[in-house]
Amino acid sequence: MEATASAKYLRGSAQKARLVVDLIRGKDVNQALAILRFTRKRAAAHIEKCMRSAIANANEAAEKANISIDPDDLWVRTAFVNIGPTKNMRRVRPAPQGRAYREQRHFCHVTISLSNDARPEPSGKATAETAQAKPAKLAESKARKRGGAVAAPRAKRAATKKAEPEAAAEKPAAKKASKKKKE
């Protein structure tokens, strides 16, 4: 069962409200409410109110369908913030070099959808082999972006370090031989 609630024309920009909504997406309802209660953002109080409305909507929909649901089983399926209208005030604010900014008041619309269905499993299950291969692939991709050589994995680097002293001993002899050929 799914229940939705939306809060429209909330004061504050959508960008700032998205910071709060990103914290609760995919969490249990109780955990999300705790996060919202202790988040020190102005939008958190309004989003908490919308969340409580969504819980009440879920309970009401369950009663109408003659189904009993436990509010503790609900989780945040989707949560998003859309941009609302901007109110351009006639007042002006001081700006640098003697200019003035027109005052703008931003609004946003928050929509939260709760569900008590089973959560989807992550699509890619990480195995022990892929978990070890990820750091090496990450290092390779970073090196390629910088335009440098690809760093060898630790085992290869250790093997090359052992071979370096032997190669270093051969280098002076090779230099002497090349000097003799030039003369």
Phi, psi and omega per residue, in radians:
M1 nan 2.476 -3.076
E2 -2.213 2.443 3.112
A3 -2.343 2.496 -3.074
T4 -2.228 2.558 3.018
A5 -2.460 2.559 3.103
S6 -2.364 2.528 3.077
A7 -2.085 2.141 -3.062
K8 -1.906 2.695 3.074
Y9 1.029 0.778 3.050
L10 -1.379 2.432 -3.138
R11 -1.286 2.405 -3.125
G12 2.057 2.762 -3.082
S13 -1.364 2.710 3.130
A14 -1.153 -0.599 -3.126
Q15 -1.083 -0.711 -3.136
K16 -1.272 -0.612 3.113
A17 -1.230 -0.557 3.126
R18 -1.116 -0.545 3.101
L19 -1.053 -0.659 -3.128
V20 -1.353 -0.746 -3.101
V21 -1.124 -0.580 3.121
D22 -1.129 -0.438 -3.138
L23 -1.247 -0.503 -2.993
I24 -1.824 -0.199 -3.072
R25 -1.080 2.209 3.104
G26 1.501 -0.004 -3.100
K27 -1.610 2.862 2.999
D28 -1.157 2.746 -3.086
V29 -1.104 -0.786 -3.124
N30 -1.105 -0.717 3.130
Q31 -1.167 -0.704 3.136
A32 -1.136 -0.717 3.116
L33 -1.123 -0.669 3.100
A34 -1.144 -0.710 3.112
I35 -1.100 -0.776 -3.116
L36 -1.157 -0.631 -3.108
R37 -1.146 -0.632 -3.045
F38 -1.822 0.174 3.066
T39 -1.475 2.272 -3.084
R40 -1.629 1.100 3.054
K41 -2.284 2.573 -3.095
R42 -1.144 -0.586 -3.105
A43 -1.255 -0.330 -3.044
A44 -1.075 -0.675 -3.123
A45 -1.135 -0.730 3.140
H46 -1.212 -0.648 3.130
I47 -1.230 -0.616 3.070
E48 -1.094 -0.710 3.110
K49 -1.098 -0.710 3.099
C50 -1.144 -0.668 3.116
M51 -1.112 -0.766 3.109
R52 -1.114 -0.612 3.081
S53 -1.141 -0.691 3.118
A54 -1.146 -0.645 3.093
I55 -1.126 -0.770 3.113
A56 -1.110 -0.675 3.090
N57 -1.106 -0.659 3.119
A58 -1.155 -0.739 3.117
N59 -1.116 -0.733 -3.132
E60 -1.166 -0.737 3.121
A61 -1.121 -0.638 3.121
A62 -1.186 -0.685 3.111
E63 -1.139 -0.708 3.124
K64 -1.138 -0.611 -3.131
A65 -1.515 0.023 3.136
N66 1.055 0.753 3.119
I67 -2.120 2.488 3.056
S68 -1.777 2.231 3.090
I69 -2.159 2.637 3.075
D70 -1.721 2.115 -3.135
P71 -1.029 -0.396 3.121
D72 -1.249 -0.315 3.132
D73 -1.481 -0.160 -3.113
L74 -1.307 2.598 3.061
W75 -2.457 2.767 -3.067
V76 -1.397 1.844 -3.118
R77 -1.350 -0.914 3.081
T78 -2.398 2.582 3.058
A79 -2.646 2.196 -3.140
F80 -2.586 2.823 -3.107
V81 -2.205 2.264 3.070
N82 -1.919 2.723 3.130
I83 -1.317 2.356 3.064
G84 -1.739 -2.948 3.134
P85 -1.269 2.769 3.075
T86 -1.934 2.233 -3.125
K87 -1.695 1.972 3.136
N88 -1.569 1.999 -3.110
M89 -1.452 2.756 3.090
R90 -1.392 -0.273 3.122
R91 -1.216 2.730 3.093
V92 -2.163 2.627 3.088
R93 -1.938 2.565 3.123
P94 -1.155 2.512 3.129
A95 -2.288 2.924 -3.111
P96 -1.111 2.706 3.050
Q97 1.035 0.657 3.029
G98 1.333 0.122 3.131
R99 -1.549 -3.128 3.132
A100 -2.478 2.471 3.045
Y101 -1.721 2.465 2.988
R102 -1.370 2.416 -3.106
E103 -1.336 2.317 3.117
Q104 -2.114 2.414 3.059
R105 -1.981 2.117 -3.096
H106 -1.672 2.559 3.078
F107 -2.264 2.768 3.122
C108 -2.538 2.844 3.101
H109 -2.077 2.222 -3.122
V110 -1.918 2.353 3.077
T111 -2.235 2.250 3.138
I112 -2.203 2.303 3.123
S113 -2.108 2.205 3.139
L114 -1.903 2.681 3.135
S115 -2.555 2.654 3.024
N116 -1.996 0.193 3.069
D117 -1.231 2.895 3.099
A118 -1.143 2.468 -3.138
R119 -1.306 2.499 3.103
P120 -1.216 2.495 3.101
E121 -1.308 2.594 3.042
P122 -1.039 2.425 -3.025
S123 -1.167 -0.705 -3.113
G124 -1.841 2.005 3.095
K125 -1.529 2.205 -3.110
A126 -1.426 2.274 3.063
T127 -1.759 3.043 -3.132
A128 -1.128 -0.634 -3.129
E129 -1.183 -0.775 -3.125
T130 -1.223 -0.539 3.110
A131 -1.139 -0.613 3.115
Q132 -1.362 -0.519 -3.088
A133 -1.361 -0.395 -3.071
K134 -1.084 -0.815 3.139
P135 -1.059 -0.660 3.137
A136 -1.159 -0.733 3.124
K137 -1.141 -0.664 3.129
L138 -1.119 -0.756 3.128
A139 -1.123 -0.694 3.101
E140 -1.063 -0.833 -3.085
S141 -1.153 -0.658 3.101
K142 -1.133 -0.707 -3.134
A143 -1.148 -0.685 3.129
R144 -1.158 -0.663 3.127
K145 -1.114 -0.637 3.131
R146 -1.355 -0.213 3.137
G147 1.489 0.155 -3.130
G148 -1.633 -3.096 3.109
A149 -1.299 2.691 -3.139
V150 -1.338 2.254 -3.130
A151 -1.263 2.410 3.137
A152 -1.381 2.609 3.057
P153 -1.076 2.876 -3.037
R154 -1.006 -0.740 -3.109
A155 -1.093 -0.734 3.140
K156 -1.196 -0.669 3.139
R157 -1.128 -0.702 3.131
A158 -1.109 -0.704 3.130
A159 -1.154 -0.674 -3.140
T160 -1.233 -0.566 3.116
K161 -1.168 -0.644 3.103
K162 -1.174 -0.617 -3.103
A163 -1.398 -0.331 -3.091
E164 -1.094 -0.739 3.141
P165 -1.072 -0.639 3.124
E166 -1.164 -0.712 -3.138
A167 -1.194 -0.609 -3.138
A168 -1.144 -0.610 3.124
A169 -1.205 -0.544 -3.125
E170 -1.369 -0.461 -3.056
K171 -1.088 -0.814 -3.129
P172 -1.073 -0.648 3.131
A173 -1.149 -0.661 3.135
A174 -1.187 -0.611 3.132
K175 -1.178 -0.725 3.139
K176 -1.110 -0.689 -3.138
A177 -1.163 -0.661 -3.135
S178 -1.235 -0.567 3.102
K179 -1.173 -0.697 3.125
K180 -1.109 -0.655 -3.139
K181 -1.163 -0.612 -3.118
K182 -1.173 -0.622 -3.097
E183 -1.338 nan nan
